[in-house]
Amino acid sequence: ILSVNLIPASDVVFLEYGDSYNLTCASLSVSSLSVQISWYKDDELINNTETQVLTLNYTSPESVSNGGSYKCIAQGTIGSSIGESNSVLIIFAPHIIQTPSNIQTRVARKIQFICNATGYPLPSIEWRRISVENDLTTLQDIDNVTVDLPYNITNDSSINMNEVSSVLTLQSVDYDDFGYYVCIATLTSDDVYVLLNNSNVTLMDYHAISSTATLTVSPLGSVQVNPSSVLAYYGETVVLNCTSRGGPNNQYTWDIESGAIVIGRSDQLTLELNNLRLFSYYQCRVSNDAGSDRVSHIEVRDDVYVLFNNSNVTLMDYHAISSTATLTVSPYGSVQINPNYIATAYYGDTVVFNCTSRGGPNNQYTWYRLAESGSITVGLMNQLEIEISSFQLFSFYYCIVTNDAGSSSAFTILNGMLSVSIIPSTATVLNLGDSITLFCVVNHNISNPSDILYDWYFNNDVLVINGSSSLTLSYSDYSSVNQGAYYACFPYNNAFLFFIRGVSPHVPVLFSPSFSEQPDSVISKVNDSVELSCTAFGYPVPVIEWNRVNSLNTSDFINNIIELPENAYNDTVAGTNNITSTLIIDDIQYEDFGYYLCVATMSSSELSGDIQVLSSISTVTVSPEGSVNISSNGTDTKIGDTVRLVCSSRGGPNNQYSWTYHSSNETIGNEPELILAIDSVDQFGEYKCSVSNKAGTDNSTSIVN
């Protein structure tokens, strides 16, 4: 006998790219035996691998063909001893073997990113666009910077031998498609569970992330300058804004055409017009790795010098400015609150209301909450943030907006709810004598728990009003099954204006079947009518089935069931929480004797299986009257002969036999068979066999002559 194990003893082994892993086949035997090792992968023999150590390398895409379930078999070279090891599943983690390349392009052109990966099982590939240029190493890092992929992409995948390839295609590149792209090869735990029989093993997802590929889109055709022409006074400050699309890393350069010199390197150019040379034409150039574009002939000119031919005369600007006049528009009719009209939140949540208005200037915001003492001020900004730590905060809120021209208001309602659970949260089955306490749990940190009242519901009907947070149910007698139902609790608080409440899930409480009436034992004679009855309670109401068994032992009654008599039928009467079943055997026959019991079975969709309870056993005894007979070989008997008398009877159970000679009351045998060794003439004569059970007695005689 050989004991064989794999070392290391793991259900599953993950290899990273570049790893090397040794599997050792270790065998122990009751005697020193020389063994021959055979290695198997996916239940197929691996040729030329008879060594004790099997080495697996992950150094190329071809290595993943070695992924699978391994075991070893050791066989003694003398005799037929053999042993088989446990199995270990070898998984090759995903590895990127072709990373996508950087691409530079113009709009409306077609581009493709290509990513190839390997692993066992073969991974799936997905594409992400991220907002940073860095190479990232974890999926969490990528999730934090993921942005939407372009809408016009297609992703085509194919499998070639030991690798999977994914091609991301943009049929017509848009300016906004620029950015940083990565491919992610993923092997999920679900993929491994398909290969692994033991689902209790804890697994994780594995990812391989490519380096970042940059898609650079040329700004060609997108560059604009605002304003495109400026009429300004000497001494003023002028701001020119240059915008472009495409990217990333668009670089801006401003040139002045009068001197063809660079005067700015950002998208905004600020000019302080304190030199006549600054009244000129300007050019904005935008470039990135994919190309460049420019806008020329942006003109900045001076109003005074337009009218004055001598540009060598030094002039200054003159201004006259009026006092400020304010136009104030009332916010009347424009005030709104978001969320509008009514908002619902849980105790402990933070709720934010935003009050918006039009008109102005200088709109002033005031928030009020309606309380028992009247309206109280709760905020002076356009936004109101409420941390719900009291039931009084569930109320009416209104926002008043005022300015010098008038005022207006809007209101909203903050309604409250409670998050509730019930313990136990799954179905409970009570046996007779058991009890259970249900607990209603409010899943909030209530500052004053006594503010909470509890209603308990029984199959959607009110059971307890203004009760406590617990409810105890007992299965003390048969009437207790009336408590079987789906239970739910409704905690609530009567706040100033609103009824704050929560509803727990419904939890079933079931009552296991129990018998209030057991079937009695019955004695009868052939052709009598016999009735057996039992009554069972439970919730849900059980069903009753009668069974006949060949043994008084109920521990294995399923395997002891025999057929009911052909002339037996069942009469069942179902009550609200109980069921009574009567088994009637009309015209009972000798062979209908035996052991009968009723089985109460409760079924529910809340249970994984049925619950069965057995009644006590009823013994049906049928009298042997009219069935006793003796067979004999005792005719023409001589001294020295042996006579065999066999007494047979029907009915039962537990028929008792008694043999007597002539009119003597002395018992000479207690078995169905009586053996007589004839050695005297006194043994000739009449023999009587009497058969009795609880239902009656009968006898028969036979003469030995």
Secondary structure in CASP SS format (residue, H / E / C, confidence):
PFRMAT SS
TARGET T0000
AUTHOR 0000-0000-0000
METHOD secondary structure of the structure
MODEL  1
I C 1.00
L E 1.00
S E 1.00
V E 1.00
N E 1.00
L E 1.00
I E 1.00
P C 1.00
A C 1.00
S C 1.00
D C 1.00
V E 1.00
V E 1.00
F E 1.00
L E 1.00
E C 1.00
Y C 1.00
G C 1.00
D C 1.00
S E 1.00
Y E 1.00
N E 1.00
L E 1.00
T E 1.00
C E 1.00
A E 1.00
S E 1.00
L E 1.00
S E 1.00
V C 1.00
S C 1.00
S C 1.00
L C 1.00
S C 1.00
V E 1.00
Q E 1.00
I E 1.00
S E 1.00
W E 1.00
Y E 1.00
K E 1.00
D C 1.00
D C 1.00
E E 1.00
L E 1.00
I C 1.00
N C 1.00
N C 1.00
T C 1.00
E C 1.00
T C 1.00
Q C 1.00
V E 1.00
L E 1.00
T E 1.00
L E 1.00
N E 1.00
Y C 1.00
T C 1.00
S C 1.00
P H 1.00
E H 1.00
S H 1.00
V H 1.00
S H 1.00
N H 1.00
G C 1.00
G E 1.00
S E 1.00
Y E 1.00
K E 1.00
C E 1.00
I E 1.00
A E 1.00
Q E 1.00
G E 1.00
T C 1.00
I C 1.00
G C 1.00
S C 1.00
S C 1.00
I E 1.00
G E 1.00
E E 1.00
S C 1.00
N C 1.00
S C 1.00
V E 1.00
L E 1.00
I E 1.00
I E 1.00
F E 1.00
A E 1.00
P E 1.00
H E 1.00
I E 1.00
I E 1.00
Q E 1.00
T C 1.00
P C 1.00
S C 1.00
N C 1.00
I E 1.00
Q E 1.00
T E 1.00
R C 1.00
V C 1.00
A C 1.00
R C 1.00
K C 1.00
I E 1.00
Q E 1.00
F E 1.00
I E 1.00
C E 1.00
N E 1.00
A E 1.00
T E 1.00
G E 1.00
Y E 1.00
P C 1.00
L C 1.00
P C 1.00
S E 1.00
I E 1.00
E E 1.00
W E 1.00
R E 1.00
R E 1.00
I E 1.00
S C 1.00
V C 1.00
E C 1.00
N C 1.00
D C 1.00
L C 1.00
T C 1.00
T C 1.00
L H 1.00
Q H 1.00
D H 1.00
I H 1.00
D H 1.00
N H 1.00
V H 1.00
T E 1.00
V E 1.00
D C 1.00
L C 1.00
P C 1.00
Y C 1.00
N C 1.00
I E 1.00
T E 1.00
N E 1.00
D E 1.00
S E 1.00
S E 1.00
I E 1.00
N E 1.00
M C 1.00
N C 1.00
E E 1.00
V E 1.00
S E 1.00
S E 1.00
V E 1.00
L E 1.00
T E 1.00
L E 1.00
Q C 1.00
S C 1.00
V C 1.00
D C 1.00
Y H 1.00
D H 1.00
D H 1.00
F C 1.00
G E 1.00
Y E 1.00
Y E 1.00
V E 1.00
C E 1.00
I E 1.00
A E 1.00
T E 1.00
L E 1.00
T C 1.00
S H 1.00
D H 1.00
D H 1.00
V H 1.00
Y H 1.00
V H 1.00
L H 1.00
L C 1.00
N C 1.00
N C 1.00
S C 1.00
N C 1.00
V C 1.00
T C 1.00
L C 1.00
M C 1.00
D C 1.00
Y E 1.00
H E 1.00
A E 1.00
I E 1.00
S C 1.00
S C 1.00
T C 1.00
A E 1.00
T E 1.00
L E 1.00
T E 1.00
V E 1.00
S C 1.00
P C 1.00
L C 1.00
G C 1.00
S C 1.00
V C 1.00
Q E 1.00
V E 1.00
N E 1.00
P C 1.00
S C 1.00
S E 1.00
V E 1.00
L E 1.00
A E 1.00
Y C 1.00
Y C 1.00
G C 1.00
E C 1.00
T E 1.00
V E 1.00
V E 1.00
L E 1.00
N E 1.00
C E 1.00
T E 1.00
S C 1.00
R C 1.00
G C 1.00
G E 1.00
P C 1.00
N C 1.00
N C 1.00
Q E 1.00
Y E 1.00
T E 1.00
W E 1.00
D E 1.00
I E 1.00
E C 1.00
S C 1.00
G C 1.00
A C 1.00
I E 1.00
V E 1.00
I E 1.00
G E 1.00
R C 1.00
S C 1.00
D C 1.00
Q E 1.00
L E 1.00
T E 1.00
L E 1.00
E E 1.00
L C 1.00
N C 1.00
N C 1.00
L H 1.00
R H 1.00
L H 1.00
F C 1.00
S C 1.00
Y E 1.00
Y E 1.00
Q E 1.00
C E 1.00
R E 1.00
V E 1.00
S E 1.00
N E 1.00
D C 1.00
A C 1.00
G E 1.00
S E 1.00
D E 1.00
R E 1.00
V E 1.00
S E 1.00
H E 1.00
I E 1.00
E E 1.00
V E 1.00
R E 1.00
D E 1.00
D H 1.00
V H 1.00
Y H 1.00
V H 1.00
L H 1.00
F C 1.00
N C 1.00
N C 1.00
S C 1.00
N C 1.00
V C 1.00
T C 1.00
L C 1.00
M C 1.00
D C 1.00
Y C 1.00
H C 1.00
A C 1.00
I C 1.00
S C 1.00
S C 1.00
T C 1.00
A C 1.00
T C 1.00
L C 1.00
T C 1.00
V E 1.00
S C 1.00
P C 1.00
Y C 1.00
G C 1.00
S C 1.00
V C 1.00
Q E 1.00
I E 1.00
N E 1.00
P C 1.00
N C 1.00
Y E 1.00
I E 1.00
A E 1.00
T E 1.00
A E 1.00
Y E 1.00
Y C 1.00
G C 1.00
D C 1.00
T E 1.00
V E 1.00
V E 1.00
F E 1.00
N E 1.00
C E 1.00
T E 1.00
S C 1.00
R C 1.00
G C 1.00
G E 1.00
P C 1.00
N C 1.00
N C 1.00
Q E 1.00
Y E 1.00
T E 1.00
W E 1.00
Y E 1.00
R E 1.00
L E 1.00
A E 1.00
E C 1.00
S C 1.00
G E 1.00
S E 1.00
I E 1.00
T E 1.00
V E 1.00
G E 1.00
L C 1.00
M C 1.00
N C 1.00
Q E 1.00
L E 1.00
E E 1.00
I E 1.00
E E 1.00
I C 1.00
S C 1.00
S C 1.00
F H 1.00
Q H 1.00
L H 1.00
F C 1.00
S C 1.00
F E 1.00
Y E 1.00
Y E 1.00
C E 1.00
I E 1.00
V E 1.00
T E 1.00
N E 1.00
D C 1.00
A C 1.00
G E 1.00
S E 1.00
S E 1.00
S E 1.00
A E 1.00
F E 1.00
T E 1.00
I E 1.00
L E 1.00
N E 1.00
G E 1.00
M E 1.00
L C 1.00
S C 1.00
V E 1.00
S E 1.00
I E 1.00
I E 1.00
P C 1.00
S C 1.00
T C 1.00
A C 1.00
T E 1.00
V E 1.00
L E 1.00
N C 1.00
L C 1.00
G C 1.00
D C 1.00
S E 1.00
I E 1.00
T E 1.00
L E 1.00
F E 1.00
C E 1.00
V E 1.00
V E 1.00
N C 1.00
H C 1.00
N C 1.00
I C 1.00
S C 1.00
N C 1.00
P H 1.00
S H 1.00
D H 1.00
I C 1.00
L E 1.00
Y E 1.00
D E 1.00
W E 1.00
Y E 1.00
F E 1.00
N C 1.00
N C 1.00
D E 1.00
V E 1.00
L E 1.00
V E 1.00
I E 1.00
N E 1.00
G E 1.00
S C 1.00
S C 1.00
S E 1.00
L E 1.00
T E 1.00
L E 1.00
S E 1.00
Y C 1.00
S C 1.00
D C 1.00
Y H 1.00
S H 1.00
S H 1.00
V H 1.00
N H 1.00
Q H 1.00
G C 1.00
A E 1.00
Y E 1.00
Y E 1.00
A E 1.00
C E 1.00
F E 1.00
P E 1.00
Y E 1.00
N E 1.00
N E 1.00
A C 1.00
F C 1.00
L C 1.00
F C 1.00
F E 1.00
I E 1.00
R E 1.00
G C 1.00
V C 1.00
S C 1.00
P C 1.00
H C 1.00
V E 1.00
P E 1.00
V E 1.00
L E 1.00
F E 1.00
S E 1.00
P E 1.00
S E 1.00
F E 1.00
S E 1.00
E E 1.00
Q C 1.00
P C 1.00
D C 1.00
S C 1.00
V E 1.00
I E 1.00
S E 1.00
K C 1.00
V C 1.00
N C 1.00
D C 1.00
S C 1.00
V E 1.00
E E 1.00
L E 1.00
S E 1.00
C E 1.00
T E 1.00
A E 1.00
F E 1.00
G E 1.00
Y E 1.00
P C 1.00
V C 1.00
P C 1.00
V E 1.00
I E 1.00
E E 1.00
W E 1.00
N E 1.00
R E 1.00
V E 1.00
N C 1.00
S C 1.00
L C 1.00
N C 1.00
T C 1.00
S C 1.00
D C 1.00
F H 1.00
I H 1.00
N H 1.00
N H 1.00
I E 1.00
I E 1.00
E C 1.00
L C 1.00
P C 1.00
E C 1.00
N C 1.00
A E 1.00
Y E 1.00
N E 1.00
D E 1.00
T E 1.00
V E 1.00
A E 1.00
G C 1.00
T C 1.00
N C 1.00
N E 1.00
I E 1.00
T E 1.00
S E 1.00
T E 1.00
L E 1.00
I E 1.00
I E 1.00
D C 1.00
D C 1.00
I C 1.00
Q C 1.00
Y H 1.00
E H 1.00
D H 1.00
F C 1.00
G E 1.00
Y E 1.00
Y E 1.00
L E 1.00
C E 1.00
V E 1.00
A E 1.00
T E 1.00
M E 1.00
S C 1.00
S C 1.00
S C 1.00
E C 1.00
L C 1.00
S C 1.00
G C 1.00
D C 1.00
I E 1.00
Q E 1.00
V E 1.00
L E 1.00
S C 1.00
S C 1.00
I C 1.00
S E 1.00
T E 1.00
V E 1.00
T E 1.00
V E 1.00
S C 1.00
P C 1.00
E C 1.00
G C 1.00
S C 1.00
V C 1.00
N E 1.00
I E 1.00
S E 1.00
S E 1.00
N C 1.00
G C 1.00
T C 1.00
D C 1.00
T C 1.00
K C 1.00
I C 1.00
G C 1.00
D C 1.00
T E 1.00
V E 1.00
R E 1.00
L E 1.00
V E 1.00
C E 1.00
S E 1.00
S C 1.00
R C 1.00
G C 1.00
G E 1.00
P C 1.00
N C 1.00
N C 1.00
Q E 1.00
Y E 1.00
S E 1.00
W E 1.00
T E 1.00
Y E 1.00
H C 1.00
S C 1.00
S C 1.00
N C 1.00
E C 1.00
T E 1.00
I E 1.00
G E 1.00
N C 1.00
E C 1.00
P C 1.00
E E 1.00
L E 1.00
I E 1.00
L E 1.00
A E 1.00
I C 1.00
D C 1.00
S C 1.00
V H 1.00
D H 1.00
Q H 1.00
F C 1.00
G E 1.00
E E 1.00
Y E 1.00
K E 1.00
C E 1.00
S E 1.00
V E 1.00
S E 1.00
N E 1.00
K C 1.00
A C 1.00
G E 1.00
T E 1.00
D E 1.00
N E 1.00
S E 1.00
T E 1.00
S E 1.00
I E 1.00
V E 1.00
N C 1.00
END
